[in-house]
Amino acid sequence: MTNARNARNAREKAAAMRAEAARREARRRTFIVTVSVIAALAVLIVAGVIVQMARQESLEASGSTPPRNLTNGTFVQGKADAPVTITIYADFICPGCKMFEESTKAQLDAWTAAGVAKVEHRTIALLDQYSTDDYSSRATNAAAAVIDLKPDSYLAFQQALFANQPAEGGPGLPDSTLVELATAAGAPEAKVRDAIEKRSFRGWVASAAEEASKSGIHQTPTVLVNGTKLEQNDPASLTTAVEAAAKAAGTTLPTVSPTPSPTASPSATKDE
């Protein structure tokens, strides 16, 4: 009996050892598979990061990265849920754009403050040929820099650019003046200087102009109210269109006295 019991114990011990060895082997294989999967994922993640960094560096090198603080590619003044949308395509060297901005600013500020309308400021560089130093593109790049760095300062900077608009046919404002105006509006000097001098948004400026052209925008100013283009770019025409849009939305405009405009704003046209 003792020999039989010993033999049985030996068999059981051997079976237990084989089972334990099998479990160890299973754990080893599971560990190897897990490590392999983790390593593969790590390689994919690192590769993805490298690709993304390379892409970002490429965009930054070409100036194609859009400025931050845009909504659907535009700087929006006013509340997002305002019932009336006013879209303004403007070029900083365009005399008609300056006239429109100066003659309608009080209206736009009042309507946006009341929550009746929002304004999409779509500054585009269509008129580089009207200066000797690509001023439209340089000014639009500067505007993009201010939007990117200090969006609360953009409207003041826009107003300053129009107030200091250079005459067509000659040089535009130098970069140093653009930096001064941006800084005076509230943008951080060192960063905005770097963006202006390096043309950090030049690629985005070019693509924005191209997109506008593809959308049928070939002259500035071009003004739309809820998607409908104004035939005349003057305060009275703007008020009429916005009043109609507000009425259709079940609201009314606040009373405001616009700055008198002697004539309808002329439009500058991009050469085709």
C-alpha positions as a Markdown table, in Angstrom:
| # | Residue | x | y | z |
|---|---|---|---|---|
| 1 | Met | 0.0 | 0.0 | 0.0 |
| 2 | Thr | 2.8 | 2.3 | 0.9 |
| 3 | Asn | 4.5 | 1.9 | -2.5 |
| 4 | Ala | 1.1 | 2.4 | -4.3 |
| 5 | Arg | 0.5 | 5.5 | -2.3 |
| 6 | Asn | 3.9 | 6.9 | -3.0 |
| 7 | Ala | 3.5 | 6.2 | -6.7 |
| 8 | Arg | 0.1 | 8.0 | -6.7 |
| 9 | Asn | 1.6 | 10.9 | -4.9 |
| 10 | Ala | 4.5 | 11.0 | -7.4 |
| 11 | Arg | 2.1 | 11.0 | -10.3 |
| 12 | Glu | 0.0 | 13.8 | -8.7 |
| 13 | Lys | 3.0 | 15.8 | -7.9 |
| 14 | Ala | 4.3 | 15.4 | -11.5 |
| 15 | Ala | 0.8 | 16.4 | -12.8 |
| 16 | Ala | 0.8 | 19.5 | -10.6 |
| 17 | Met | 4.3 | 20.4 | -11.8 |
| 18 | Arg | 3.2 | 20.1 | -15.4 |
| 19 | Ala | 0.1 | 22.2 | -14.8 |
| 20 | Glu | 2.1 | 24.9 | -13.1 |
| 21 | Ala | 4.6 | 24.8 | -15.9 |
| 22 | Ala | 1.7 | 25.2 | -18.4 |
| 23 | Arg | 0.4 | 28.1 | -16.4 |
| 24 | Arg | 3.8 | 29.8 | -16.3 |
| 25 | Glu | 4.1 | 29.3 | -20.1 |
| 26 | Ala | 0.7 | 30.8 | -20.6 |
| 27 | Arg | 1.5 | 33.7 | -18.5 |
| 28 | Arg | 4.8 | 34.2 | -20.4 |
| 29 | Arg | 3.1 | 34.1 | -23.7 |
| 30 | Thr | 0.4 | 36.5 | -22.5 |
| 31 | Phe | 3.1 | 38.9 | -21.2 |
| 32 | Ile | 5.0 | 38.7 | -24.5 |
| 33 | Val | 1.8 | 39.4 | -26.5 |
| 34 | Thr | 0.9 | 42.3 | -24.2 |
| 35 | Val | 4.4 | 43.8 | -24.4 |
| 36 | Ser | 4.3 | 43.4 | -28.2 |
| 37 | Val | 1.0 | 45.2 | -28.4 |
| 38 | Ile | 2.1 | 48.0 | -26.2 |
| 39 | Ala | 5.3 | 48.4 | -28.1 |
| 40 | Ala | 3.4 | 48.5 | -31.4 |
| 41 | Leu | 1.0 | 51.1 | -30.0 |
| 42 | Ala | 3.9 | 53.1 | -28.7 |
| 43 | Val | 5.5 | 53.1 | -32.1 |
| 44 | Leu | 2.3 | 54.2 | -33.8 |
| 45 | Ile | 1.8 | 57.0 | -31.3 |
| 46 | Val | 5.3 | 58.2 | -31.7 |
| 47 | Ala | 5.0 | 58.0 | -35.4 |
| 48 | Gly | 1.8 | 59.9 | -35.3 |
| 49 | Val | 3.3 | 62.6 | -33.1 |
| 50 | Ile | 6.3 | 63.0 | -35.4 |
| 51 | Val | 4.0 | 63.3 | -38.5 |
| 52 | Gln | 1.8 | 65.8 | -36.7 |
| 53 | Met | 4.8 | 67.8 | -35.6 |
| 54 | Ala | 6.3 | 67.8 | -39.1 |
| 55 | Arg | 3.0 | 68.9 | -40.5 |
| 56 | Gln | 2.7 | 71.7 | -38.0 |
| 57 | Glu | 6.2 | 72.8 | -38.7 |
| 58 | Ser | 5.5 | 72.8 | -42.4 |
| 59 | Leu | 2.3 | 74.8 | -41.9 |
| 60 | Glu | 4.1 | 77.3 | -39.7 |
| 61 | Ala | 7.0 | 77.6 | -42.2 |
| 62 | Ser | 4.6 | 78.4 | -45.0 |
| 63 | Gly | 2.4 | 80.7 | -42.8 |
| 64 | Ser | -0.6 | 78.5 | -43.5 |
| 65 | Thr | -1.7 | 78.0 | -39.9 |
| 66 | Pro | -4.8 | 80.1 | -39.3 |
| 67 | Pro | -4.9 | 82.5 | -36.4 |
| 68 | Arg | -6.6 | 81.4 | -33.3 |
| 69 | Asn | -9.9 | 82.9 | -32.2 |
| 70 | Leu | -11.7 | 82.6 | -35.5 |
| 71 | Thr | -15.2 | 81.2 | -36.0 |
| 72 | Asn | -15.6 | 79.4 | -39.3 |
| 73 | Gly | -12.6 | 81.4 | -40.6 |
| 74 | Thr | -13.8 | 84.8 | -39.6 |
| 75 | Phe | -13.5 | 87.2 | -36.6 |
| 76 | Val | -17.0 | 87.6 | -35.1 |
| 77 | Gln | -18.2 | 90.7 | -33.3 |
| 78 | Gly | -21.3 | 90.1 | -31.2 |
| 79 | Lys | -23.2 | 87.2 | -29.8 |
| 80 | Ala | -23.1 | 83.9 | -31.7 |
| 81 | Asp | -26.9 | 83.5 | -31.5 |
| 82 | Ala | -27.8 | 86.9 | -32.8 |
| 83 | Pro | -30.6 | 86.7 | -35.3 |
| 84 | Val | -29.0 | 88.9 | -38.0 |
| 85 | Thr | -25.6 | 88.2 | -39.5 |
| 86 | Ile | -23.7 | 91.0 | -41.2 |
| 87 | Thr | -20.7 | 89.8 | -43.3 |
| 88 | Ile | -18.2 | 92.4 | -44.4 |
| 89 | Tyr | -15.4 | 91.6 | -46.8 |
| 90 | Ala | -12.9 | 94.4 | -46.7 |
| 91 | Asp | -9.3 | 95.2 | -47.7 |
| 92 | Phe | -7.2 | 97.6 | -45.7 |
| 93 | Ile | -6.1 | 99.7 | -48.6 |
| 94 | Cys | -9.6 | 100.0 | -50.1 |
| 95 | Pro | -10.9 | 103.6 | -49.7 |
| 96 | Gly | -14.5 | 102.4 | -49.9 |
| 97 | Cys | -13.9 | 100.0 | -47.1 |
| 98 | Lys | -12.6 | 102.8 | -44.9 |
| 99 | Met | -15.6 | 104.9 | -45.8 |
| 100 | Phe | -18.0 | 102.1 | -44.9 |
| 101 | Glu | -16.2 | 101.3 | -41.7 |
| 102 | Glu | -16.2 | 104.9 | -40.5 |
| 103 | Ser | -19.8 | 105.6 | -41.5 |
| 104 | Thr | -21.4 | 102.4 | -40.1 |
| 105 | Lys | -19.3 | 101.7 | -37.0 |
| 106 | Ala | -21.8 | 103.3 | -34.6 |
| 107 | Gln | -24.6 | 101.2 | -36.0 |
| 108 | Leu | -22.6 | 98.0 | -35.9 |
| 109 | Asp | -21.5 | 98.6 | -32.4 |
| 110 | Ala | -25.0 | 99.4 | -31.2 |
| 111 | Trp | -26.6 | 96.4 | -33.0 |
| 112 | Thr | -24.0 | 93.9 | -31.7 |
| 113 | Ala | -24.2 | 95.3 | -28.2 |
| 114 | Ala | -28.0 | 94.9 | -28.2 |
| 115 | Gly | -27.6 | 91.3 | -29.4 |
| 116 | Val | -29.7 | 91.9 | -32.5 |
| 117 | Ala | -26.8 | 91.3 | -34.9 |
| 118 | Lys | -23.4 | 89.8 | -35.2 |
| 119 | Val | -20.7 | 91.0 | -37.6 |
| 120 | Glu | -18.4 | 88.7 | -39.5 |
| 121 | His | -15.3 | 90.7 | -40.3 |
| 122 | Arg | -13.7 | 89.0 | -43.3 |
| 123 | Thr | -10.6 | 91.0 | -44.0 |
| 124 | Ile | -9.0 | 89.8 | -47.3 |
| 125 | Ala | -6.0 | 90.8 | -49.3 |
| 126 | Leu | -7.3 | 91.4 | -52.9 |
| 127 | Leu | -5.6 | 94.6 | -53.7 |
| 128 | Asp | -1.8 | 94.1 | -53.4 |
| 129 | Gln | -1.5 | 95.7 | -56.9 |
| 130 | Tyr | -2.7 | 99.0 | -55.5 |
| 131 | Ser | 0.5 | 99.4 | -53.4 |
| 132 | Thr | 4.2 | 99.0 | -54.2 |
| 133 | Asp | 4.9 | 96.7 | -51.3 |
| 134 | Asp | 2.0 | 94.2 | -51.0 |
| 135 | Tyr | 0.4 | 96.3 | -48.3 |
| 136 | Ser | -3.0 | 94.5 | -48.4 |
| 137 | Ser | -1.3 | 91.2 | -47.6 |
| 138 | Arg | 1.0 | 92.7 | -45.0 |
| 139 | Ala | -1.9 | 94.5 | -43.2 |
| 140 | Thr | -4.1 | 91.4 | -43.3 |
| 141 | Asn | -1.2 | 89.4 | -41.9 |
| 142 | Ala | -0.9 | 92.0 | -39.1 |
| 143 | Ala | -4.6 | 91.8 | -38.4 |
| 144 | Ala | -4.4 | 88.0 | -38.2 |
| 145 | Ala | -1.5 | 88.4 | -35.7 |
| 146 | Val | -3.6 | 90.6 | -33.5 |
| 147 | Ile | -6.6 | 88.3 | -33.7 |
| 148 | Asp | -4.3 | 85.4 | -32.7 |
| 149 | Leu | -2.6 | 87.1 | -29.9 |
| 150 | Lys | -5.2 | 89.5 | -28.4 |
| 151 | Pro | -8.6 | 89.2 | -30.0 |
| 152 | Asp | -10.1 | 91.8 | -27.7 |
| 153 | Ser | -7.8 | 94.3 | -29.4 |
| 154 | Tyr | -8.7 | 93.5 | -33.0 |
| 155 | Leu | -11.5 | 96.0 | -33.5 |
| 156 | Ala | -9.4 | 98.8 | -32.2 |
| 157 | Phe | -6.6 | 97.7 | -34.5 |
| 158 | Gln | -8.9 | 97.5 | -37.5 |
| 159 | Gln | -10.1 | 101.0 | -36.8 |
| 160 | Ala | -6.6 | 102.3 | -36.5 |
| 161 | Leu | -5.6 | 100.7 | -39.8 |
| 162 | Phe | -8.5 | 102.4 | -41.6 |
| 163 | Ala | -7.8 | 105.7 | -39.8 |
| 164 | Asn | -4.1 | 105.5 | -41.0 |
| 165 | Gln | -4.9 | 104.1 | -44.5 |
| 166 | Pro | -2.2 | 104.9 | -47.0 |
| 167 | Ala | -3.0 | 106.3 | -50.4 |
| 168 | Glu | -3.3 | 103.8 | -53.3 |
| 169 | Gly | -0.4 | 103.6 | -55.8 |
| 170 | Gly | 2.5 | 104.0 | -53.3 |
| 171 | Pro | 4.0 | 102.2 | -50.4 |
| 172 | Gly | 1.8 | 101.1 | -47.5 |
| 173 | Leu | 2.5 | 101.6 | -43.9 |
| 174 | Pro | 5.8 | 100.0 | -42.9 |
| 175 | Asp | 6.0 | 97.0 | -40.7 |
| 176 | Ser | 7.3 | 99.2 | -37.8 |
| 177 | Thr | 4.1 | 101.3 | -38.0 |
| 178 | Leu | 1.9 | 98.2 | -38.1 |
| 179 | Val | 3.7 | 97.0 | -34.9 |
| 180 | Glu | 3.1 | 100.4 | -33.3 |
| 181 | Leu | -0.6 | 100.4 | -34.1 |
| 182 | Ala | -1.0 | 96.8 | -33.0 |
| 183 | Thr | 0.8 | 97.5 | -29.7 |
| 184 | Ala | -1.3 | 100.7 | -29.1 |
| 185 | Ala | -4.4 | 98.6 | -29.6 |
| 186 | Gly | -3.3 | 96.2 | -26.9 |
| 187 | Ala | -1.4 | 93.4 | -28.6 |
| 188 | Pro | 1.9 | 92.2 | -26.9 |
| 189 | Glu | 4.7 | 94.0 | -28.6 |
| 190 | Ala | 7.4 | 91.3 | -28.9 |
| 191 | Lys | 5.1 | 88.6 | -30.2 |
| 192 | Val | 3.1 | 90.8 | -32.6 |
| 193 | Arg | 6.4 | 92.3 | -34.0 |
| 194 | Asp | 7.7 | 88.8 | -34.6 |
| 195 | Ala | 4.4 | 87.7 | -36.4 |
| 196 | Ile | 4.4 | 90.9 | -38.5 |
| 197 | Glu | 8.0 | 90.9 | -39.5 |
| 198 | Lys | 8.0 | 87.1 | -40.3 |
| 199 | Arg | 4.7 | 87.2 | -42.1 |
| 200 | Ser | 3.6 | 84.4 | -39.9 |
| 201 | Phe | 0.1 | 84.1 | -41.5 |
| 202 | Arg | 1.1 | 84.8 | -45.1 |
| 203 | Gly | -0.2 | 81.4 | -46.3 |
| 204 | Trp | -3.5 | 81.8 | -44.5 |
| 205 | Val | -3.8 | 85.3 | -45.9 |
| 206 | Ala | -3.4 | 84.0 | -49.5 |
| 207 | Ser | -5.8 | 81.1 | -48.9 |
| 208 | Ala | -8.5 | 83.4 | -47.4 |
| 209 | Ala | -8.3 | 85.6 | -50.5 |
| 210 | Glu | -8.5 | 82.6 | -52.8 |
| 211 | Glu | -11.5 | 81.2 | -50.9 |
| 212 | Ala | -13.3 | 84.5 | -51.1 |
| 213 | Ser | -12.7 | 84.7 | -54.8 |
| 214 | Lys | -14.0 | 81.2 | -55.3 |
| 215 | Ser | -17.1 | 82.3 | -53.4 |
| 216 | Gly | -17.7 | 85.1 | -55.9 |
| 217 | Ile | -16.2 | 87.9 | -53.8 |
| 218 | His | -14.1 | 90.0 | -56.3 |
| 219 | Gln | -14.4 | 93.5 | -54.9 |
| 220 | Thr | -14.3 | 95.3 | -51.6 |
| 221 | Pro | -16.3 | 96.3 | -49.7 |
| 222 | Thr | -18.8 | 93.5 | -50.2 |
| 223 | Val | -21.5 | 93.4 | -47.5 |
| 224 | Leu | -24.1 | 90.7 | -46.9 |
| 225 | Val | -27.0 | 90.7 | -44.5 |
| 226 | Asn | -28.1 | 87.1 | -43.7 |
| 227 | Gly | -26.4 | 86.1 | -47.0 |
| 228 | Thr | -28.0 | 88.7 | -49.2 |
| 229 | Lys | -25.6 | 91.2 | -50.8 |
| 230 | Leu | -26.2 | 94.9 | -50.4 |
| 231 | Glu | -26.5 | 96.8 | -53.7 |
| 232 | Gln | -25.2 | 100.0 | -52.1 |
| 233 | Asn | -22.6 | 100.1 | -49.3 |
| 234 | Asp | -24.0 | 103.0 | -47.2 |
| 235 | Pro | -25.5 | 103.3 | -43.7 |
| 236 | Ala | -29.1 | 103.8 | -45.0 |
| 237 | Ser | -29.0 | 100.6 | -47.2 |
| 238 | Leu | -27.4 | 98.7 | -44.4 |
| 239 | Thr | -30.1 | 99.8 | -41.9 |
| 240 | Thr | -32.9 | 98.9 | -44.3 |
| 241 | Ala | -31.5 | 95.4 | -44.8 |
| 242 | Val | -30.8 | 94.8 | -41.2 |
| 243 | Glu | -34.3 | 96.2 | -40.1 |
| 244 | Ala | -35.9 | 93.8 | -42.5 |
| 245 | Ala | -33.9 | 90.8 | -41.3 |
| 246 | Ala | -34.6 | 91.7 | -37.7 |
| 247 | Lys | -38.3 | 92.1 | -38.3 |
| 248 | Ala | -38.3 | 88.7 | -40.0 |
| 249 | Ala | -36.7 | 87.3 | -36.9 |
| 250 | Gly | -39.3 | 88.9 | -34.6 |
| 251 | Thr | -37.1 | 91.6 | -33.2 |
| 252 | Thr | -36.4 | 95.3 | -33.7 |
| 253 | Leu | -33.2 | 97.5 | -33.9 |
| 254 | Pro | -32.1 | 99.9 | -31.2 |
| 255 | Thr | -32.2 | 103.5 | -32.1 |
| 256 | Val | -28.8 | 104.8 | -33.3 |
| 257 | Ser | -27.6 | 107.8 | -35.4 |
| 258 | Pro | -25.0 | 106.6 | -37.9 |
| 259 | Thr | -22.1 | 108.9 | -38.9 |
| 260 | Pro | -23.2 | 110.8 | -42.0 |
| 261 | Ser | -21.8 | 109.4 | -45.3 |
| 262 | Pro | -21.7 | 111.9 | -48.2 |
| 263 | Thr | -21.9 | 109.2 | -50.9 |
| 264 | Ala | -22.3 | 105.5 | -51.2 |
| 265 | Ser | -19.1 | 103.7 | -50.6 |
| 266 | Pro | -17.2 | 102.9 | -53.8 |
| 267 | Ser | -15.9 | 99.5 | -54.4 |
| 268 | Ala | -12.3 | 98.5 | -55.3 |
| 269 | Thr | -12.1 | 95.6 | -57.7 |
| 270 | Lys | -9.5 | 93.0 | -57.9 |
| 271 | Asp | -7.9 | 92.6 | -61.4 |
| 272 | Glu | -8.9 | 89.3 | -62.8 |
